[in-house]
Amino acid sequence: MFIYGTLRPGEANHHLVADAACTAPAWLADHALHGHGLVFPYITAQPGAWVRGDVVWPAEGSQGELLTRLDQLEGFVATGHPANHYDRVARPCRLDTGQQVDAWVYLAGPDARARLATGPDRTIASGDWHDADAAGFWRH
């Protein structure tokens, strides 16, 4: 799982992934991070942009439980479902060590993408949610 916002260490929802077996700093290429709504982040595809986050590996035998917990948090109903708040998709991520791994990522769902397309640009230029306050965004 690639986490990039409120699930990261030090953030409000980190407790939902705190029992992971392993976490490593990572980057997601060709995606941009947005603070639209001022409360939580979204990722959308954007060539040349990068998002900073962490890859989380669940403890052995707990992947299903972790996905269920995160799907509820992220409003993921099913692949391609129009009511998804976030879409869960597999994407290649690059660990700080240079190793590439495939991970689940929650991207902005249909309604969120529409709001991002019509609202003010709230792209976090650094690609790092931890920089949201410095960019003038309010977070929990």
PyMOL commands that set and color helices and strands:
alter all, ss='L'
color gray80, all
select helices_A, chain A and resi 14-16+63-74+110-118+129-131
alter helices_A, ss='H'
color red, helices_A
select strands_A, chain A and resi 2-3+22-34+42-57+86-95+100-108
alter strands_A, ss='S'
color yellow, strands_A
deselect
rebuild
show_as cartoon
